[in-house]
Amino acid sequence: MKLKAMVAMAVLFGAAGWAIGQTAAPAPKLEFEVASIRPTQTAPTDRVNAGLKMDGSQVHVGALSLKNLMVIAYKVQPNMISGPDWLAATRYDISAKLPDGGTTQQIPEMMQSLLAERFGLKIHRETKDTAAYVMVMGKQPLKLKQTPADAAAASPNANGAVNVAASGSAAGVVVDLGNGSSISLANNQFEIKKLTMDRFADQISRYLDRPMVNMTGLTGTYDMTLPVVEQDYYILLVQSGVNAGVMLPPQALRVLDAGAPASLFDALEQQGIHVDSRKVPLDTIVVDSALQAPTEN
């Protein structure tokens, strides 16, 4: 497989772990009524699809790692999870059914129960001073294009369909986050549609060597086009592969020696957003123990 296709696949394997919106945790001990977990049967291809889909009470997860599943369950960025390398490398397909009255907002806690029961997952939380990129308001006037109010106001029904998917090839990657929100990386630029700054920080962090934290205070929903130079385009793709636990050849990893993708931060600066590098206290999840092979269905 060509290098560009390989690193594009790496983006996809990490892309769909942000499936559920930011909502308050529901009552404890919620569980799926039934769930089947199987290893993903992968085959070499120039196109990859991964994601989470909900149709009625049926939940289907495709080609996600245990780290991706923890991202859904605990609503954290993947680089804020500490554990063995295989957490990001081994991938699973899951078919599950919501209990009567179950809602999409309850999926994260149901996922927590599933991971504890079937993967024997045990964790603890720590707050650490962590090297991060921090978005703040810049000196230039804000130029971000806010999503029209009628589109921003649309929100999925608690019991409605969820279809969060990533697809792509060597030509580029598109992550559909549902409800009109998306992020794509192709042709040396990011295209952002209908994302809050918090969700943008979560999404963009998968392409970076450290978490991205939003401290802009902006509460709107925005569309953005962020061009990057070709060298930084490859840095972003390869770093995403590293974050997703994909084994990449040495020639791919060498592009990371160039450092942070400065042109991405420059593009944000032009939009009125400044990016600082600093240490900030962040809540992290530490995996104490987990099973690589889940218990039988």
PyMOL commands that set and color helices and strands:
alter all, ss='L'
color gray80, all
select helices_A, chain A and resi 3-15+66-74+78-80+86-89+104-118+149-153+197-207+230-243+250-258+262-270
alter helices_A, ss='H'
color red, helices_A
select strands_A, chain A and resi 34-39+48-55+58-65+81-82+91-97+122-137+145-146+162-169+172-178+181-186+189-196+212-214+221-227+273-289
alter strands_A, ss='S'
color yellow, strands_A
deselect
rebuild
show_as cartoon
